[in-house]
Amino acid sequence: MPDDGIWSGQIYATLRWYQTQTDAIFAALANTDLDGAKKDLVAKAKQYYAWHDYLDAFRLAKAAAD
């Protein structure tokens, strides 16, 4: 369908934004001492990131940073 091409660009841009934001959070958390619960959140975020689930990776990483 022609509309699929129109939506795919917007979806790609949104997912790319989540990916770059998550990269920034991971970089900021790299040199910090996190407690056990926050370490678990970061580990889970990295797992979702590896699965290319950038939305959930962003949410988990952001929760660990707050």
PDBQT receptor file of N, H, CA, C and O in Angstrom, charges set to zero:
ATOM      1  N   MET A   1       0.828  -1.171   0.000  1.00  0.00    +0.000 N 
ATOM      2  CA  MET A   1       0.000   0.000   0.000  1.00  0.00    +0.000 C 
ATOM      3  C   MET A   1       0.884   1.251   0.000  1.00  0.00    +0.000 C 
ATOM      4  O   MET A   1       1.919   1.273   0.667  1.00  0.00    +0.000 OA
ATOM      5  N   PRO A   2       0.505   2.245  -0.709  1.00  0.00    +0.000 N 
ATOM      6  CA  PRO A   2       1.309   3.473  -0.770  1.00  0.00    +0.000 C 
ATOM      7  C   PRO A   2       1.465   4.164   0.579  1.00  0.00    +0.000 C 
ATOM      8  O   PRO A   2       2.502   4.774   0.844  1.00  0.00    +0.000 OA
ATOM      9  N   ASP A   3       0.455   4.077   1.427  1.00  0.00    +0.000 N 
ATOM     10  H   ASP A   3      -0.387   3.582   1.212  1.00  0.00    +0.000 HD
ATOM     11  CA  ASP A   3       0.541   4.734   2.731  1.00  0.00    +0.000 C 
ATOM     12  C   ASP A   3       1.607   4.119   3.629  1.00  0.00    +0.000 C 
ATOM     13  O   ASP A   3       2.128   4.791   4.518  1.00  0.00    +0.000 OA
ATOM     14  N   ASP A   4       1.932   2.863   3.408  1.00  0.00    +0.000 N 
ATOM     15  H   ASP A   4       1.508   2.317   2.685  1.00  0.00    +0.000 HD
ATOM     16  CA  ASP A   4       2.935   2.200   4.236  1.00  0.00    +0.000 C 
ATOM     17  C   ASP A   4       4.273   2.921   4.158  1.00  0.00    +0.000 C 
ATOM     18  O   ASP A   4       4.960   3.053   5.171  1.00  0.00    +0.000 OA
ATOM     19  N   GLY A   5       4.647   3.379   3.004  1.00  0.00    +0.000 N 
ATOM     20  H   GLY A   5       4.089   3.272   2.181  1.00  0.00    +0.000 HD
ATOM     21  CA  GLY A   5       5.906   4.097   2.845  1.00  0.00    +0.000 C 
ATOM     22  C   GLY A   5       5.918   5.427   3.568  1.00  0.00    +0.000 C 
ATOM     23  O   GLY A   5       6.949   5.846   4.095  1.00  0.00    +0.000 OA
ATOM     24  N   ILE A   6       4.792   6.081   3.595  1.00  0.00    +0.000 N 
ATOM     25  H   ILE A   6       3.955   5.741   3.167  1.00  0.00    +0.000 HD
ATOM     26  CA  ILE A   6       4.686   7.365   4.280  1.00  0.00    +0.000 C 
ATOM     27  C   ILE A   6       4.834   7.177   5.785  1.00  0.00    +0.000 C 
ATOM     28  O   ILE A   6       5.568   7.930   6.426  1.00  0.00    +0.000 OA
ATOM     29  N   TRP A   7       4.163   6.201   6.354  1.00  0.00    +0.000 N 
ATOM     30  H   TRP A   7       3.567   5.589   5.833  1.00  0.00    +0.000 HD
ATOM     31  CA  TRP A   7       4.222   5.965   7.794  1.00  0.00    +0.000 C 
ATOM     32  C   TRP A   7       5.547   5.373   8.222  1.00  0.00    +0.000 C 
ATOM     33  O   TRP A   7       6.012   5.649   9.328  1.00  0.00    +0.000 OA
ATOM     34  N   SER A   8       6.162   4.576   7.388  1.00  0.00    +0.000 N 
ATOM     35  H   SER A   8       5.785   4.352   6.490  1.00  0.00    +0.000 HD
ATOM     36  CA  SER A   8       7.399   3.914   7.805  1.00  0.00    +0.000 C 
ATOM     37  C   SER A   8       8.513   4.920   8.075  1.00  0.00    +0.000 C 
ATOM     38  O   SER A   8       9.328   4.705   8.972  1.00  0.00    +0.000 OA
ATOM     39  N   GLY A   9       8.563   6.006   7.321  1.00  0.00    +0.000 N 
ATOM     40  H   GLY A   9       7.902   6.181   6.592  1.00  0.00    +0.000 HD
ATOM     41  CA  GLY A   9       9.582   7.025   7.560  1.00  0.00    +0.000 C 
ATOM     42  C   GLY A   9       9.422   7.690   8.910  1.00  0.00    +0.000 C 
ATOM     43  O   GLY A   9      10.406   7.925   9.613  1.00  0.00    +0.000 OA
ATOM     44  N   GLN A  10       8.193   7.995   9.275  1.00  0.00    +0.000 N 
ATOM     45  H   GLN A  10       7.394   7.805   8.704  1.00  0.00    +0.000 HD
ATOM     46  CA  GLN A  10       7.922   8.621  10.568  1.00  0.00    +0.000 C 
ATOM     47  C   GLN A  10       8.209   7.648  11.705  1.00  0.00    +0.000 C 
ATOM     48  O   GLN A  10       8.780   8.039  12.724  1.00  0.00    +0.000 OA
ATOM     49  N   ILE A  11       7.829   6.414  11.546  1.00  0.00    +0.000 N 
ATOM     50  H   ILE A  11       7.365   6.096  10.719  1.00  0.00    +0.000 HD
ATOM     51  CA  ILE A  11       8.084   5.407  12.582  1.00  0.00    +0.000 C 
ATOM     52  C   ILE A  11       9.584   5.195  12.737  1.00  0.00    +0.000 C 
ATOM     53  O   ILE A  11      10.080   5.106  13.860  1.00  0.00    +0.000 OA
ATOM     54  N   TYR A  12      10.306   5.113  11.640  1.00  0.00    +0.000 N 
ATOM     55  H   TYR A  12       9.903   5.185  10.727  1.00  0.00    +0.000 HD
ATOM     56  CA  TYR A  12      11.751   4.955  11.700  1.00  0.00    +0.000 C 
ATOM     57  C   TYR A  12      12.398   6.126  12.445  1.00  0.00    +0.000 C 
ATOM     58  O   TYR A  12      13.272   5.921  13.287  1.00  0.00    +0.000 OA
ATOM     59  N   ALA A  13      11.975   7.335  12.139  1.00  0.00    +0.000 N 
ATOM     60  H   ALA A  13      11.266   7.502  11.454  1.00  0.00    +0.000 HD
ATOM     61  CA  ALA A  13      12.547   8.515  12.790  1.00  0.00    +0.000 C 
ATOM     62  C   ALA A  13      12.279   8.497  14.298  1.00  0.00    +0.000 C 
ATOM     63  O   ALA A  13      13.146   8.864  15.091  1.00  0.00    +0.000 OA
ATOM     64  N   THR A  14      11.092   8.075  14.682  1.00  0.00    +0.000 N 
ATOM     65  H   THR A  14      10.388   7.777  14.038  1.00  0.00    +0.000 HD
ATOM     66  CA  THR A  14      10.749   8.002  16.111  1.00  0.00    +0.000 C 
ATOM     67  C   THR A  14      11.599   6.953  16.813  1.00  0.00    +0.000 C 
ATOM     68  O   THR A  14      12.140   7.207  17.889  1.00  0.00    +0.000 OA
ATOM     69  N   LEU A  15      11.717   5.788  16.214  1.00  0.00    +0.000 N 
ATOM     70  H   LEU A  15      11.278   5.581  15.339  1.00  0.00    +0.000 HD
ATOM     71  CA  LEU A  15      12.530   4.739  16.832  1.00  0.00    +0.000 C 
ATOM     72  C   LEU A  15      14.006   5.126  16.885  1.00  0.00    +0.000 C 
ATOM     73  O   LEU A  15      14.706   4.796  17.842  1.00  0.00    +0.000 OA
ATOM     74  N   ARG A  16      14.464   5.811  15.878  1.00  0.00    +0.000 N 
ATOM     75  H   ARG A  16      13.896   6.080  15.100  1.00  0.00    +0.000 HD
ATOM     76  CA  ARG A  16      15.857   6.294  15.870  1.00  0.00    +0.000 C 
ATOM     77  C   ARG A  16      16.076   7.297  16.995  1.00  0.00    +0.000 C 
ATOM     78  O   ARG A  16      17.135   7.303  17.622  1.00  0.00    +0.000 OA
ATOM     79  N   TRP A  17      15.082   8.149  17.255  1.00  0.00    +0.000 N 
ATOM     80  H   TRP A  17      14.222   8.145  16.746  1.00  0.00    +0.000 HD
ATOM     81  CA  TRP A  17      15.177   9.106  18.352  1.00  0.00    +0.000 C 
ATOM     82  C   TRP A  17      15.295   8.367  19.681  1.00  0.00    +0.000 C 
ATOM     83  O   TRP A  17      16.140   8.708  20.508  1.00  0.00    +0.000 OA
ATOM     84  N   TYR A  18      14.447   7.351  19.890  1.00  0.00    +0.000 N 
ATOM     85  H   TYR A  18      13.760   7.074  19.217  1.00  0.00    +0.000 HD
ATOM     86  CA  TYR A  18      14.537   6.564  21.118  1.00  0.00    +0.000 C 
ATOM     87  C   TYR A  18      15.902   5.899  21.249  1.00  0.00    +0.000 C 
ATOM     88  O   TYR A  18      16.460   5.828  22.344  1.00  0.00    +0.000 OA
ATOM     89  N   GLN A  19      16.435   5.417  20.140  1.00  0.00    +0.000 N 
ATOM     90  H   GLN A  19      15.982   5.475  19.251  1.00  0.00    +0.000 HD
ATOM     91  CA  GLN A  19      17.744   4.767  20.168  1.00  0.00    +0.000 C 
ATOM     92  C   GLN A  19      18.834   5.753  20.595  1.00  0.00    +0.000 C 
ATOM     93  O   GLN A  19      19.647   5.425  21.459  1.00  0.00    +0.000 OA
ATOM     94  N   THR A  20      18.867   6.934  20.019  1.00  0.00    +0.000 N 
ATOM     95  H   THR A  20      18.206   7.200  19.318  1.00  0.00    +0.000 HD
ATOM     96  CA  THR A  20      19.915   7.901  20.354  1.00  0.00    +0.000 C 
ATOM     97  C   THR A  20      19.752   8.426  21.782  1.00  0.00    +0.000 C 
ATOM     98  O   THR A  20      20.745   8.676  22.465  1.00  0.00    +0.000 OA
ATOM     99  N   GLN A  21      18.519   8.593  22.233  1.00  0.00    +0.000 N 
ATOM    100  H   GLN A  21      17.712   8.391  21.678  1.00  0.00    +0.000 HD
ATOM    101  CA  GLN A  21      18.295   9.027  23.613  1.00  0.00    +0.000 C 
ATOM    102  C   GLN A  21      18.745   7.949  24.599  1.00  0.00    +0.000 C 
ATOM    103  O   GLN A  21      19.325   8.259  25.639  1.00  0.00    +0.000 OA
ATOM    104  N   THR A  22      18.481   6.699  24.274  1.00  0.00    +0.000 N 
ATOM    105  H   THR A  22      18.010   6.447  23.429  1.00  0.00    +0.000 HD
ATOM    106  CA  THR A  22      18.908   5.597  25.128  1.00  0.00    +0.000 C 
ATOM    107  C   THR A  22      20.422   5.493  25.151  1.00  0.00    +0.000 C 
ATOM    108  O   THR A  22      21.006   5.227  26.201  1.00  0.00    +0.000 OA
ATOM    109  N   ASP A  23      21.069   5.698  24.008  1.00  0.00    +0.000 N 
ATOM    110  H   ASP A  23      20.594   5.914  23.155  1.00  0.00    +0.000 HD
ATOM    111  CA  ASP A  23      22.530   5.717  23.968  1.00  0.00    +0.000 C 
ATOM    112  C   ASP A  23      23.084   6.778  24.905  1.00  0.00    +0.000 C 
ATOM    113  O   ASP A  23      24.060   6.536  25.616  1.00  0.00    +0.000 OA
ATOM    114  N   ALA A  24      22.466   7.948  24.907  1.00  0.00    +0.000 N 
ATOM    115  H   ALA A  24      21.674   8.144  24.329  1.00  0.00    +0.000 HD
ATOM    116  CA  ALA A  24      22.921   9.041  25.770  1.00  0.00    +0.000 C 
ATOM    117  C   ALA A  24      22.736   8.692  27.246  1.00  0.00    +0.000 C 
ATOM    118  O   ALA A  24      23.600   8.999  28.066  1.00  0.00    +0.000 OA
ATOM    119  N   ILE A  25      21.628   8.061  27.585  1.00  0.00    +0.000 N 
ATOM    120  H   ILE A  25      20.926   7.812  26.918  1.00  0.00    +0.000 HD
ATOM    121  CA  ILE A  25      21.400   7.664  28.979  1.00  0.00    +0.000 C 
ATOM    122  C   ILE A  25      22.403   6.604  29.393  1.00  0.00    +0.000 C 
ATOM    123  O   ILE A  25      22.957   6.677  30.489  1.00  0.00    +0.000 OA
ATOM    124  N   PHE A  26      22.647   5.618  28.538  1.00  0.00    +0.000 N 
ATOM    125  H   PHE A  26      22.197   5.558  27.647  1.00  0.00    +0.000 HD
ATOM    126  CA  PHE A  26      23.649   4.594  28.854  1.00  0.00    +0.000 C 
ATOM    127  C   PHE A  26      25.016   5.226  29.081  1.00  0.00    +0.000 C 
ATOM    128  O   PHE A  26      25.729   4.836  30.005  1.00  0.00    +0.000 OA
ATOM    129  N   ALA A  27      25.385   6.185  28.261  1.00  0.00    +0.000 N 
ATOM    130  H   ALA A  27      24.805   6.501  27.510  1.00  0.00    +0.000 HD
ATOM    131  CA  ALA A  27      26.680   6.857  28.410  1.00  0.00    +0.000 C 
ATOM    132  C   ALA A  27      26.742   7.620  29.732  1.00  0.00    +0.000 C 
ATOM    133  O   ALA A  27      27.773   7.615  30.405  1.00  0.00    +0.000 OA
ATOM    134  N   ALA A  28      25.650   8.270  30.101  1.00  0.00    +0.000 N 
ATOM    135  H   ALA A  28      24.812   8.274  29.554  1.00  0.00    +0.000 HD
ATOM    136  CA  ALA A  28      25.619   9.025  31.350  1.00  0.00    +0.000 C 
ATOM    137  C   ALA A  28      25.678   8.108  32.568  1.00  0.00    +0.000 C 
ATOM    138  O   ALA A  28      26.248   8.473  33.596  1.00  0.00    +0.000 OA
ATOM    139  N   LEU A  29      25.097   6.933  32.453  1.00  0.00    +0.000 N 
ATOM    140  H   LEU A  29      24.634   6.637  31.617  1.00  0.00    +0.000 HD
ATOM    141  CA  LEU A  29      25.075   5.996  33.574  1.00  0.00    +0.000 C 
ATOM    142  C   LEU A  29      26.332   5.140  33.670  1.00  0.00    +0.000 C 
ATOM    143  O   LEU A  29      26.539   4.452  34.669  1.00  0.00    +0.000 OA
ATOM    144  N   ALA A  30      27.160   5.177  32.656  1.00  0.00    +0.000 N 
ATOM    145  H   ALA A  30      26.992   5.736  31.844  1.00  0.00    +0.000 HD
ATOM    146  CA  ALA A  30      28.326   4.290  32.599  1.00  0.00    +0.000 C 
ATOM    147  C   ALA A  30      29.285   4.503  33.767  1.00  0.00    +0.000 C 
ATOM    148  O   ALA A  30      29.877   3.543  34.259  1.00  0.00    +0.000 OA
ATOM    149  N   ASN A  31      29.445   5.721  34.208  1.00  0.00    +0.000 N 
ATOM    150  H   ASN A  31      28.964   6.502  33.808  1.00  0.00    +0.000 HD
ATOM    151  CA  ASN A  31      30.423   6.014  35.259  1.00  0.00    +0.000 C 
ATOM    152  C   ASN A  31      29.775   6.335  36.597  1.00  0.00    +0.000 C 
ATOM    153  O   ASN A  31      30.381   6.994  37.442  1.00  0.00    +0.000 OA
ATOM    154  N   THR A  32      28.546   5.872  36.794  1.00  0.00    +0.000 N 
ATOM    155  H   THR A  32      28.054   5.336  36.108  1.00  0.00    +0.000 HD
ATOM    156  CA  THR A  32      27.866   6.124  38.053  1.00  0.00    +0.000 C 
ATOM    157  C   THR A  32      27.723   4.843  38.837  1.00  0.00    +0.000 C 
ATOM    158  O   THR A  32      27.693   3.747  38.276  1.00  0.00    +0.000 OA
ATOM    159  N   ASP A  33      27.636   5.001  40.148  1.00  0.00    +0.000 N 
ATOM    160  H   ASP A  33      27.661   5.891  40.603  1.00  0.00    +0.000 HD
ATOM    161  CA  ASP A  33      27.452   3.854  41.038  1.00  0.00    +0.000 C 
ATOM    162  C   ASP A  33      25.962   3.707  41.305  1.00  0.00    +0.000 C 
ATOM    163  O   ASP A  33      25.372   4.520  42.016  1.00  0.00    +0.000 OA
ATOM    164  N   LEU A  34      25.358   2.679  40.742  1.00  0.00    +0.000 N 
ATOM    165  H   LEU A  34      25.838   2.018  40.165  1.00  0.00    +0.000 HD
ATOM    166  CA  LEU A  34      23.922   2.461  40.872  1.00  0.00    +0.000 C 
ATOM    167  C   LEU A  34      23.641   1.400  41.919  1.00  0.00    +0.000 C 
ATOM    168  O   LEU A  34      24.439   0.486  42.127  1.00  0.00    +0.000 OA
ATOM    169  N   ASP A  35      22.482   1.533  42.585  1.00  0.00    +0.000 N 
ATOM    170  H   ASP A  35      21.833   2.275  42.417  1.00  0.00    +0.000 HD
ATOM    171  CA  ASP A  35      22.083   0.502  43.532  1.00  0.00    +0.000 C 
ATOM    172  C   ASP A  35      21.570  -0.723  42.769  1.00  0.00    +0.000 C 
ATOM    173  O   ASP A  35      21.485  -0.703  41.541  1.00  0.00    +0.000 OA
ATOM    174  N   GLY A  36      21.237  -1.761  43.484  1.00  0.00    +0.000 N 
ATOM    175  H   GLY A  36      21.306  -1.777  44.481  1.00  0.00    +0.000 HD
ATOM    176  CA  GLY A  36      20.846  -3.028  42.863  1.00  0.00    +0.000 C 
ATOM    177  C   GLY A  36      19.654  -2.926  41.941  1.00  0.00    +0.000 C 
ATOM    178  O   GLY A  36      19.665  -3.492  40.848  1.00  0.00    +0.000 OA
ATOM    179  N   ALA A  37      18.608  -2.200  42.372  1.00  0.00    +0.000 N 
ATOM    180  H   ALA A  37      18.599  -1.740  43.260  1.00  0.00    +0.000 HD
ATOM    181  CA  ALA A  37      17.396  -2.092  41.549  1.00  0.00    +0.000 C 
ATOM    182  C   ALA A  37      17.678  -1.340  40.258  1.00  0.00    +0.000 C 
ATOM    183  O   ALA A  37      17.184  -1.719  39.196  1.00  0.00    +0.000 OA
ATOM    184  N   LYS A  38      18.462  -0.283  40.342  1.00  0.00    +0.000 N 
ATOM    185  H   LYS A  38      18.863   0.025  41.205  1.00  0.00    +0.000 HD
ATOM    186  CA  LYS A  38      18.770   0.494  39.139  1.00  0.00    +0.000 C 
ATOM    187  C   LYS A  38      19.700  -0.276  38.207  1.00  0.00    +0.000 C 
ATOM    188  O   LYS A  38      19.598  -0.152  36.987  1.00  0.00    +0.000 OA
ATOM    189  N   LYS A  39      20.601  -1.065  38.774  1.00  0.00    +0.000 N 
ATOM    190  H   LYS A  39      20.684  -1.166  39.765  1.00  0.00    +0.000 HD
ATOM    191  CA  LYS A  39      21.457  -1.918  37.937  1.00  0.00    +0.000 C 
ATOM    192  C   LYS A  39      20.604  -2.927  37.168  1.00  0.00    +0.000 C 
ATOM    193  O   LYS A  39      20.860  -3.211  35.998  1.00  0.00    +0.000 OA
ATOM    194  N   ASP A  40      19.593  -3.458  37.841  1.00  0.00    +0.000 N 
ATOM    195  H   ASP A  40      19.385  -3.227  38.792  1.00  0.00    +0.000 HD
ATOM    196  CA  ASP A  40      18.691  -4.408  37.182  1.00  0.00    +0.000 C 
ATOM    197  C   ASP A  40      17.927  -3.739  36.041  1.00  0.00    +0.000 C 
ATOM    198  O   ASP A  40      17.729  -4.333  34.982  1.00  0.00    +0.000 OA
ATOM    199  N   LEU A  41      17.499  -2.491  36.271  1.00  0.00    +0.000 N 
ATOM    200  H   LEU A  41      17.659  -2.008  37.132  1.00  0.00    +0.000 HD
ATOM    201  CA  LEU A  41      16.799  -1.756  35.214  1.00  0.00    +0.000 C 
ATOM    202  C   LEU A  41      17.705  -1.528  34.010  1.00  0.00    +0.000 C 
ATOM    203  O   LEU A  41      17.270  -1.670  32.867  1.00  0.00    +0.000 OA
ATOM    204  N   VAL A  42      18.960  -1.174  34.263  1.00  0.00    +0.000 N 
ATOM    205  H   VAL A  42      19.313  -1.058  35.191  1.00  0.00    +0.000 HD
ATOM    206  CA  VAL A  42      19.910  -0.945  33.170  1.00  0.00    +0.000 C 
ATOM    207  C   VAL A  42      20.171  -2.247  32.415  1.00  0.00    +0.000 C 
ATOM    208  O   VAL A  42      20.230  -2.252  31.186  1.00  0.00    +0.000 OA
ATOM    209  N   ALA A  43      20.325  -3.337  33.140  1.00  0.00    +0.000 N 
ATOM    210  H   ALA A  43      20.277  -3.333  34.139  1.00  0.00    +0.000 HD
ATOM    211  CA  ALA A  43      20.552  -4.633  32.489  1.00  0.00    +0.000 C 
ATOM    212  C   ALA A  43      19.364  -5.021  31.618  1.00  0.00    +0.000 C 
ATOM    213  O   ALA A  43      19.537  -5.508  30.500  1.00  0.00    +0.000 OA
ATOM    214  N   LYS A  44      18.158  -4.804  32.136  1.00  0.00    +0.000 N 
ATOM    215  H   LYS A  44      18.018  -4.409  33.043  1.00  0.00    +0.000 HD
ATOM    216  CA  LYS A  44      16.960  -5.112  31.356  1.00  0.00    +0.000 C 
ATOM    217  C   LYS A  44      16.853  -4.184  30.145  1.00  0.00    +0.000 C 
ATOM    218  O   LYS A  44      16.461  -4.615  29.061  1.00  0.00    +0.000 OA
ATOM    219  N   ALA A  45      17.201  -2.905  30.333  1.00  0.00    +0.000 N 
ATOM    220  H   ALA A  45      17.519  -2.555  31.214  1.00  0.00    +0.000 HD
ATOM    221  CA  ALA A  45      17.177  -1.949  29.216  1.00  0.00    +0.000 C 
ATOM    222  C   ALA A  45      18.143  -2.381  28.124  1.00  0.00    +0.000 C 
ATOM    223  O   ALA A  45      17.816  -2.300  26.940  1.00  0.00    +0.000 OA
ATOM    224  N   LYS A  46      19.320  -2.836  28.507  1.00  0.00    +0.000 N 
ATOM    225  H   LYS A  46      19.585  -2.902  29.469  1.00  0.00    +0.000 HD
ATOM    226  CA  LYS A  46      20.300  -3.291  27.514  1.00  0.00    +0.000 C 
ATOM    227  C   LYS A  46      19.812  -4.534  26.781  1.00  0.00    +0.000 C 
ATOM    228  O   LYS A  46      20.104  -4.720  25.600  1.00  0.00    +0.000 OA
ATOM    229  N   GLN A  47      19.069  -5.381  27.483  1.00  0.00    +0.000 N 
ATOM    230  H   GLN A  47      18.832  -5.230  28.443  1.00  0.00    +0.000 HD
ATOM    231  CA  GLN A  47      18.504  -6.563  26.836  1.00  0.00    +0.000 C 
ATOM    232  C   GLN A  47      17.481  -6.146  25.776  1.00  0.00    +0.000 C 
ATOM    233  O   GLN A  47      17.504  -6.653  24.655  1.00  0.00    +0.000 OA
ATOM    234  N   TYR A  48      16.597  -5.235  26.129  1.00  0.00    +0.000 N 
ATOM    235  H   TYR A  48      16.578  -4.823  27.040  1.00  0.00    +0.000 HD
ATOM    236  CA  TYR A  48      15.607  -4.749  25.163  1.00  0.00    +0.000 C 
ATOM    237  C   TYR A  48      16.278  -4.016  24.007  1.00  0.00    +0.000 C 
ATOM    238  O   TYR A  48      15.850  -4.129  22.858  1.00  0.00    +0.000 OA
ATOM    239  N   TYR A  49      17.326  -3.270  24.316  1.00  0.00    +0.000 N 
ATOM    240  H   TYR A  49      17.673  -3.178  25.249  1.00  0.00    +0.000 HD
ATOM    241  CA  TYR A  49      18.071  -2.558  23.279  1.00  0.00    +0.000 C 
ATOM    242  C   TYR A  49      18.657  -3.554  22.273  1.00  0.00    +0.000 C 
ATOM    243  O   TYR A  49      18.609  -3.323  21.065  1.00  0.00    +0.000 OA
ATOM    244  N   ALA A  50      19.200  -4.645  22.771  1.00  0.00    +0.000 N 
ATOM    245  H   ALA A  50      19.239  -4.833  23.752  1.00  0.00    +0.000 HD
ATOM    246  CA  ALA A  50      19.774  -5.671  21.891  1.00  0.00    +0.000 C 
ATOM    247  C   ALA A  50      18.703  -6.296  21.008  1.00  0.00    +0.000 C 
ATOM    248  O   ALA A  50      18.996  -6.756  19.904  1.00  0.00    +0.000 OA
ATOM    249  N   TRP A  51      17.478  -6.316  21.484  1.00  0.00    +0.000 N 
ATOM    250  H   TRP A  51      17.240  -5.942  22.381  1.00  0.00    +0.000 HD
ATOM    251  CA  TRP A  51      16.353  -6.851  20.702  1.00  0.00    +0.000 C 
ATOM    252  C   TRP A  51      15.774  -5.793  19.766  1.00  0.00    +0.000 C 
ATOM    253  O   TRP A  51      14.779  -6.052  19.089  1.00  0.00    +0.000 OA
ATOM    254  N   HIS A  52      16.377  -4.610  19.719  1.00  0.00    +0.000 N 
ATOM    255  H   HIS A  52      17.185  -4.399  20.269  1.00  0.00    +0.000 HD
ATOM    256  CA  HIS A  52      15.924  -3.482  18.899  1.00  0.00    +0.000 C 
ATOM    257  C   HIS A  52      14.567  -2.947  19.354  1.00  0.00    +0.000 C 
ATOM    258  O   HIS A  52      13.821  -2.373  18.560  1.00  0.00    +0.000 OA
ATOM    259  N   ASP A  53      14.253  -3.138  20.630  1.00  0.00    +0.000 N 
ATOM    260  H   ASP A  53      14.858  -3.604  21.275  1.00  0.00    +0.000 HD
ATOM    261  CA  ASP A  53      13.038  -2.582  21.230  1.00  0.00    +0.000 C 
ATOM    262  C   ASP A  53      13.450  -1.296  21.940  1.00  0.00    +0.000 C 
ATOM    263  O   ASP A  53      13.594  -1.261  23.162  1.00  0.00    +0.000 OA
ATOM    264  N   TYR A  54      13.637  -0.241  21.148  1.00  0.00    +0.000 N 
ATOM    265  H   TYR A  54      13.520  -0.270  20.155  1.00  0.00    +0.000 HD
ATOM    266  CA  TYR A  54      14.206   0.997  21.671  1.00  0.00    +0.000 C 
ATOM    267  C   TYR A  54      13.238   1.757  22.572  1.00  0.00    +0.000 C 
ATOM    268  O   TYR A  54      13.682   2.479  23.464  1.00  0.00    +0.000 OA
ATOM    269  N   LEU A  55      11.964   1.620  22.369  1.00  0.00    +0.000 N 
ATOM    270  H   LEU A  55      11.603   1.033  21.644  1.00  0.00    +0.000 HD
ATOM    271  CA  LEU A  55      10.996   2.305  23.219  1.00  0.00    +0.000 C 
ATOM    272  C   LEU A  55      11.096   1.784  24.651  1.00  0.00    +0.000 C 
ATOM    273  O   LEU A  55      11.245   2.574  25.583  1.00  0.00    +0.000 OA
ATOM    274  N   ASP A  56      11.019   0.483  24.836  1.00  0.00    +0.000 N 
ATOM    275  H   ASP A  56      10.898  -0.159  24.078  1.00  0.00    +0.000 HD
ATOM    276  CA  ASP A  56      11.102  -0.075  26.180  1.00  0.00    +0.000 C 
ATOM    277  C   ASP A  56      12.499   0.091  26.773  1.00  0.00    +0.000 C 
ATOM    278  O   ASP A  56      12.637   0.306  27.977  1.00  0.00    +0.000 OA
ATOM    279  N   ALA A  57      13.520  -0.004  25.951  1.00  0.00    +0.000 N 
ATOM    280  H   ALA A  57      13.408  -0.178  24.973  1.00  0.00    +0.000 HD
ATOM    281  CA  ALA A  57      14.880   0.235  26.445  1.00  0.00    +0.000 C 
ATOM    282  C   ALA A  57      15.009   1.663  26.975  1.00  0.00    +0.000 C 
ATOM    283  O   ALA A  57      15.622   1.888  28.019  1.00  0.00    +0.000 OA
ATOM    284  N   PHE A  58      14.432   2.620  26.257  1.00  0.00    +0.000 N 
ATOM    285  H   PHE A  58      13.934   2.436  25.410  1.00  0.00    +0.000 HD
ATOM    286  CA  PHE A  58      14.457   4.010  26.701  1.00  0.00    +0.000 C 
ATOM    287  C   PHE A  58      13.725   4.180  28.015  1.00  0.00    +0.000 C 
ATOM    288  O   PHE A  58      14.229   4.842  28.922  1.00  0.00    +0.000 OA
ATOM    289  N   ARG A  59      12.553   3.598  28.131  1.00  0.00    +0.000 N 
ATOM    290  H   ARG A  59      12.143   3.060  27.394  1.00  0.00    +0.000 HD
ATOM    291  CA  ARG A  59      11.755   3.731  29.358  1.00  0.00    +0.000 C 
ATOM    292  C   ARG A  59      12.501   3.145  30.562  1.00  0.00    +0.000 C 
ATOM    293  O   ARG A  59      12.533   3.756  31.630  1.00  0.00    +0.000 OA
ATOM    294  N   LEU A  60      13.089   1.987  30.392  1.00  0.00    +0.000 N 
ATOM    295  H   LEU A  60      13.063   1.490  29.525  1.00  0.00    +0.000 HD
ATOM    296  CA  LEU A  60      13.806   1.364  31.501  1.00  0.00    +0.000 C 
ATOM    297  C   LEU A  60      15.068   2.141  31.863  1.00  0.00    +0.000 C 
ATOM    298  O   LEU A  60      15.359   2.337  33.043  1.00  0.00    +0.000 OA
ATOM    299  N   ALA A  61      15.815   2.583  30.858  1.00  0.00    +0.000 N 
ATOM    300  H   ALA A  61      15.579   2.424  29.900  1.00  0.00    +0.000 HD
ATOM    301  CA  ALA A  61      17.030   3.347  31.114  1.00  0.00    +0.000 C 
ATOM    302  C   ALA A  61      16.696   4.671  31.786  1.00  0.00    +0.000 C 
ATOM    303  O   ALA A  61      17.405   5.100  32.696  1.00  0.00    +0.000 OA
ATOM    304  N   LYS A  62      15.636   5.314  31.350  1.00  0.00    +0.000 N 
ATOM    305  H   LYS A  62      15.060   4.965  30.611  1.00  0.00    +0.000 HD
ATOM    306  CA  LYS A  62      15.222   6.579  31.951  1.00  0.00    +0.000 C 
ATOM    307  C   LYS A  62      14.816   6.376  33.407  1.00  0.00    +0.000 C 
ATOM    308  O   LYS A  62      15.131   7.205  34.260  1.00  0.00    +0.000 OA
ATOM    309  N   ALA A  63      14.125   5.288  33.691  1.00  0.00    +0.000 N 
ATOM    310  H   ALA A  63      13.869   4.615  32.997  1.00  0.00    +0.000 HD
ATOM    311  CA  ALA A  63      13.742   4.976  35.073  1.00  0.00    +0.000 C 
ATOM    312  C   ALA A  63      14.976   4.752  35.944  1.00  0.00    +0.000 C 
ATOM    313  O   ALA A  63      14.994   5.145  37.110  1.00  0.00    +0.000 OA
ATOM    314  N   ALA A  64      15.988   4.132  35.390  1.00  0.00    +0.000 N 
ATOM    315  H   ALA A  64      15.973   3.813  34.442  1.00  0.00    +0.000 HD
ATOM    316  CA  ALA A  64      17.231   3.918  36.147  1.00  0.00    +0.000 C 
ATOM    317  C   ALA A  64      17.974   5.234  36.379  1.00  0.00    +0.000 C 
ATOM    318  O   ALA A  64      18.658   5.394  37.390  1.00  0.00    +0.000 OA
ATOM    319  N   ALA A  65      17.840   6.160  35.456  1.00  0.00    +0.000 N 
ATOM    320  H   ALA A  65      17.284   6.030  34.635  1.00  0.00    +0.000 HD
ATOM    321  CA  ALA A  65      18.548   7.446  35.580  1.00  0.00    +0.000 C 
ATOM    322  C   ALA A  65      17.855   8.384  36.559  1.00  0.00    +0.000 C 
ATOM    323  O   ALA A  65      18.500   9.256  37.140  1.00  0.00    +0.000 OA
ATOM    324  N   ASP A  66      16.556   8.215  36.747  1.00  0.00    +0.000 N 
ATOM    325  H   ASP A  66      16.032   7.506  36.275  1.00  0.00    +0.000 HD
ATOM    326  CA  ASP A  66      15.808   9.122  37.645  1.00  0.00    +0.000 C 
ATOM    327  C   ASP A  66      16.000   8.784  39.097  1.00  0.00    +0.000 C 
ATOM    328  O   ASP A  66      15.439   9.452  39.966  1.00  0.00    +0.000 OA
TER     329      ASP A  66
